Amino acid sequence: MTKRFALLFLLVLASCPLAARATTTPDQIASAPRSYNGQHVEVSGRVTRLRVQRLPNGTTYVRFFLCATRCVRAMFFGASAITEGQTITVHGTYYGLKDKSGYPVYHAIEVDAGSL
């Protein structure tokens, strides 16, 4: 009985999304974007093309590219202290296409609040 419980516990732990999630590179996502669509990812890269913008409804957002050899777009709603050229790791969900309050977002990571 104890062995069954221990085995069941290990199986549950191994299937837990918090267990040993590997950091993804922008190159991996750019090479196979469909396999990441809708997936929560942890991505490390160098910040390029950093822009702070405001939507017509007044919402501030930050958009940038995370780069290694290749780049992937990222966006964050709210203010952030990141800088151009900085190497960071973000957590968020990658979308091939997402409608965000009437604004389409293509091939981008929507960065989780508190990730930056």
Secondary structure as the mmCIF struct_conf table of DSSP 4:
data_model
#
loop_
_struct_conf.conf_type_id
_struct_conf.id
_struct_conf.beg_label_comp_id
_struct_conf.beg_label_asym_id
_struct_conf.beg_label_seq_id
_struct_conf.end_label_comp_id
_struct_conf.end_label_asym_id
_struct_conf.end_label_seq_id
HELX_RH_AL_P HELX_RH_AL_P1 THR A 2 SER A 15
TURN_TY1_P TURN_TY1_P1 PRO A 17 LEU A 18
BEND BEND1 ALA A 19 ALA A 20
HELX_LH_PP_P HELX_LH_PP_P1 ARG A 21 THR A 23
STRN STRN1 THR A 24 THR A 24
HELX_LH_PP_P HELX_LH_PP_P2 THR A 25 THR A 25
HELX_RH_AL_P HELX_RH_AL_P2 PRO A 26 SER A 31
HELX_RH_AL_P HELX_RH_AL_P3 PRO A 33 TYR A 36
TURN_TY1_P TURN_TY1_P2 ASN A 37 GLY A 38
STRN STRN2 HIS A 40 ARG A 54
TURN_TY1_P TURN_TY1_P3 PRO A 56 ASN A 57
BEND BEND2 GLY A 58 GLY A 58
STRN STRN3 THR A 60 CYS A 67
BEND BEND3 ALA A 68 ARG A 70
STRN STRN4 CYS A 71 PHE A 77
BEND BEND4 GLY A 78 GLY A 78
TURN_TY1_P TURN_TY1_P4 GLU A 84 GLY A 85
STRN STRN5 THR A 87 LYS A 100
TURN_TY1_P TURN_TY1_P5 SER A 101 GLY A 102
STRN STRN6 TYR A 103 VAL A 111
HELX_LH_PP_P HELX_LH_PP_P3 ASP A 112 ASP A 112
TURN_TY1_P TURN_TY1_P6 ALA A 113 GLY A 114
#
